[in-house]
Amino acid sequence: MSATVTDSSSPASVVTALYLRTKALHLEAERTGIIRDLLRGEASRDGYVLLLRNLLPAYQAMEHGLQRHRGSAILGAIADYGLERAAAIEADLAALCGARWSHNVPLLAAGRRYASRVQEAAKGNGARLIAHAYTRYLGDLSGGQILQRLLARSLQLRPAELSFYDFQRFSDLEALKADYRRALDQAGVLAADPDAVIEEGAVAFSLNIDLSCAVQSMATGASAVAAAE
């Protein structure tokens, strides 16, 4: 059954529809891969670095796409929030493992697939980017704030290594989340094919799960090799 609201007497909420469509996938994401390890305080510093490295291209693709569509009726409002995270991720990677992080930390196939899908979503009128903005930015403003505190405690990361989660331009993150949800809903109302946006949300979560598992697999393998040496 589709999660899309069908009552024509009121505008559909793309945020509600995305939440319902991805609820099970969201739970799966929290229970698998490197994300599970991070939430349990069991991930290594190297594993977290590898995750950041492989999230970066997806953020770059999303932010390039939003910038390209900044003047559009559909995406202009959500682009204007300026929630870009790519520069913060790059700064964290430099703080965590030095200026040559792009040479020393591998980009996995799962990371490439995720970025490629976001690039594909940005084509045409870019409406499917609504789903990726929902998945990443609302996640960063919600669970990401919890993860920030866990990382500071479990991996002893400093604020300079956690700028990914620092939305310092905004004084009230709860108000920001509420405003951003409304902006996403307004964008969804303007989308010609809202069902495509909702399904893109499911794709985005699946790609995140695949990436999380790939990162965990490589990080675990690297730790086992190091322990054997």
C-alpha positions as CSV (number, residue, x, y, z in Angstrom):
1,M,0.0,0.0,0.0
2,S,1.4,3.4,-0.9
3,A,2.2,5.8,2.0
4,T,1.3,8.8,-0.1
5,V,-1.6,10.8,1.2
6,T,-4.5,10.6,-1.3
7,D,-7.1,12.8,0.3
8,S,-7.5,15.6,-2.2
9,S,-9.2,17.9,0.3
10,S,-5.8,18.7,1.9
11,P,-2.3,18.9,0.5
12,A,-0.2,15.8,0.9
13,S,2.6,15.9,3.4
14,V,5.7,14.6,1.7
15,V,7.5,14.4,5.1
16,T,4.8,12.2,6.6
17,A,4.7,10.0,3.5
18,L,8.5,9.7,3.5
19,Y,8.5,8.8,7.2
20,L,5.9,6.1,6.7
21,R,7.5,4.7,3.6
22,T,11.0,4.5,5.2
23,K,10.1,3.7,8.9
24,A,11.1,0.1,8.6
25,L,14.3,0.9,6.6
26,H,15.2,3.5,9.3
27,L,15.0,0.9,12.0
28,E,17.1,-1.5,9.8
29,A,19.7,1.2,9.3
30,E,20.1,1.7,13.0
31,R,20.5,-2.0,13.6
32,T,23.1,-2.8,10.9
33,G,26.6,-2.0,9.8
34,I,28.8,0.7,11.1
35,I,25.8,2.8,12.3
36,R,24.8,0.1,14.7
37,D,28.4,-0.1,16.0
38,L,28.5,3.7,16.4
39,L,25.2,3.8,18.3
40,R,26.5,1.0,20.6
41,G,29.8,2.8,21.1
42,E,31.6,-0.2,19.5
43,A,33.0,1.4,16.3
44,S,36.6,2.3,15.8
45,R,38.0,5.7,14.9
46,D,39.1,4.3,11.5
47,G,35.6,2.9,10.9
48,Y,34.1,6.3,11.5
49,V,36.6,8.0,9.3
50,L,35.8,5.5,6.5
51,L,32.1,6.3,6.9
52,L,32.7,10.0,6.6
53,R,34.9,9.6,3.5
54,N,32.2,7.6,1.8
55,L,29.3,9.9,2.7
56,L,31.1,12.9,1.4
57,P,30.5,12.3,-2.4
58,A,26.7,11.9,-1.8
59,Y,26.6,15.2,0.1
60,Q,28.7,16.9,-2.6
61,A,26.3,15.6,-5.3
62,M,23.2,16.6,-3.3
63,E,24.6,20.1,-2.6
64,H,25.7,20.6,-6.2
65,G,22.2,19.6,-7.3
66,L,20.4,21.9,-4.9
67,Q,22.6,24.8,-5.9
68,R,21.9,24.1,-9.5
69,H,18.2,24.2,-8.8
70,R,18.3,27.1,-6.4
71,G,16.2,29.3,-8.6
72,S,13.4,26.7,-9.1
73,A,10.0,26.9,-7.5
74,I,10.3,23.3,-6.3
75,L,13.8,23.3,-4.7
76,G,14.6,27.0,-4.2
77,A,13.2,27.3,-0.7
78,I,15.0,24.2,0.7
79,A,18.2,25.2,-1.0
80,D,18.1,28.6,0.6
81,Y,18.4,27.1,4.1
82,G,22.1,26.6,3.5
83,L,22.5,23.3,5.4
84,E,25.5,22.2,3.4
85,R,27.6,19.6,5.2
86,A,30.3,18.7,2.6
87,A,32.8,21.4,3.7
88,A,32.3,20.3,7.4
89,I,32.9,16.7,6.5
90,E,36.1,17.6,4.7
91,A,37.2,19.7,7.7
92,D,36.5,16.7,10.0
93,L,38.4,14.3,7.8
94,A,41.4,16.7,7.8
95,A,41.3,17.0,11.6
96,L,40.9,13.2,12.0
97,C,43.5,11.9,9.7
98,G,45.5,14.8,8.1
99,A,45.5,16.7,4.9
100,R,46.0,13.7,2.7
101,W,42.8,12.0,3.8
102,S,41.6,11.7,0.2
103,H,44.7,9.6,-0.7
104,N,44.7,7.6,2.5
105,V,41.1,6.7,3.0
106,P,39.4,4.7,0.2
107,L,36.2,5.5,-1.6
108,L,34.2,2.3,-1.7
109,A,32.0,1.1,-4.4
110,A,28.9,1.6,-2.2
111,G,30.0,5.2,-1.7
112,R,30.2,5.7,-5.4
113,R,26.8,4.1,-6.0
114,Y,25.2,6.4,-3.4
115,A,26.7,9.5,-5.0
116,S,25.8,8.3,-8.5
117,R,22.1,7.9,-7.4
118,V,22.0,11.4,-5.9
119,Q,23.4,12.8,-9.2
120,E,20.7,11.0,-11.1
121,A,18.1,12.4,-8.7
122,A,19.3,15.9,-9.5
123,K,18.5,15.6,-13.2
124,G,15.5,17.2,-14.8
125,N,13.6,19.4,-12.3
126,G,15.5,17.7,-9.4
127,A,12.4,16.9,-7.4
128,R,13.7,13.6,-6.2
129,L,16.4,15.6,-4.3
130,I,13.6,16.3,-1.8
131,A,13.9,12.7,-0.6
132,H,17.7,12.9,-0.2
133,A,17.5,16.2,1.7
134,Y,14.9,14.6,4.0
135,T,17.1,11.5,4.5
136,R,20.4,13.4,5.2
137,Y,19.6,16.8,6.6
138,L,16.7,15.9,8.8
139,G,18.7,12.9,10.0
140,D,21.7,15.2,10.8
141,L,19.5,17.5,12.7
142,S,17.9,14.7,14.7
143,G,19.8,11.4,15.2
144,G,23.0,13.1,14.2
145,Q,22.9,15.3,17.3
146,I,22.7,12.1,19.4
147,L,25.5,10.5,17.4
148,Q,27.7,13.6,18.0
149,R,27.5,13.1,21.8
150,L,28.1,9.4,21.5
151,L,31.2,9.9,19.3
152,A,32.6,12.5,21.7
153,R,32.3,10.0,24.5
154,S,33.1,6.7,22.8
155,L,35.9,7.8,20.5
156,Q,37.0,10.8,22.5
157,L,36.5,13.1,19.4
158,R,37.1,16.8,19.9
159,P,34.7,19.5,18.6
160,A,37.1,20.2,15.7
161,E,36.5,16.6,14.6
162,L,32.7,16.8,14.9
163,S,31.9,19.9,12.9
164,F,29.7,17.7,10.6
165,Y,27.0,17.9,13.3
166,D,27.5,21.5,14.2
167,F,24.9,23.8,12.7
168,Q,26.4,26.8,14.4
169,R,24.5,29.3,12.1
170,F,21.3,28.3,13.8
171,S,20.6,29.0,17.4
172,D,17.4,26.8,17.7
173,L,17.7,23.4,16.0
174,E,14.2,22.3,17.0
175,A,12.8,25.4,15.3
176,L,15.0,24.8,12.3
177,K,13.8,21.2,12.0
178,A,10.2,22.3,12.1
179,D,10.8,25.0,9.5
180,Y,12.7,22.7,7.2
181,R,10.0,20.0,7.4
182,R,7.5,22.7,6.2
183,A,9.8,23.7,3.4
184,L,10.1,20.0,2.3
185,D,6.3,19.7,2.4
186,Q,5.9,22.8,0.3
187,A,8.4,21.4,-2.2
188,G,6.5,18.1,-2.3
189,V,3.3,19.8,-3.1
190,L,4.9,21.3,-6.2
191,A,6.5,18.0,-7.3
192,A,4.7,16.7,-10.4
193,D,5.2,13.1,-9.3
194,P,5.2,12.9,-5.5
195,D,5.2,9.1,-5.6
196,A,8.6,9.2,-7.3
197,V,9.9,11.4,-4.4
198,I,8.5,8.9,-1.8
199,E,10.1,5.9,-3.5
200,E,13.4,7.8,-3.8
201,G,13.4,8.1,0.0
202,A,13.3,4.3,0.2
203,V,16.2,4.1,-2.3
204,A,18.1,6.6,-0.2
205,F,17.7,4.6,3.0
206,S,18.7,1.4,1.2
207,L,21.8,3.0,-0.2
208,N,22.7,4.2,3.3
209,I,22.3,0.7,4.7
210,D,24.4,-0.8,1.9
211,L,27.1,1.8,2.6
212,S,27.0,1.2,6.4
213,C,27.5,-2.5,5.9
214,A,30.3,-2.0,3.4
215,V,32.1,0.3,5.8
216,Q,31.7,-2.1,8.7
217,S,32.9,-5.0,6.6
218,M,36.1,-3.2,5.5
219,A,36.7,-1.7,9.0
220,T,36.3,-5.1,10.6
221,G,38.6,-6.7,8.1
222,A,41.3,-4.0,8.5
223,S,41.1,-4.4,12.3
224,A,41.5,-8.2,12.0
225,V,44.6,-7.8,9.8
226,A,46.1,-5.3,12.2
227,A,45.5,-7.6,15.1
228,A,47.2,-10.5,13.3
229,E,50.3,-8.6,12.5
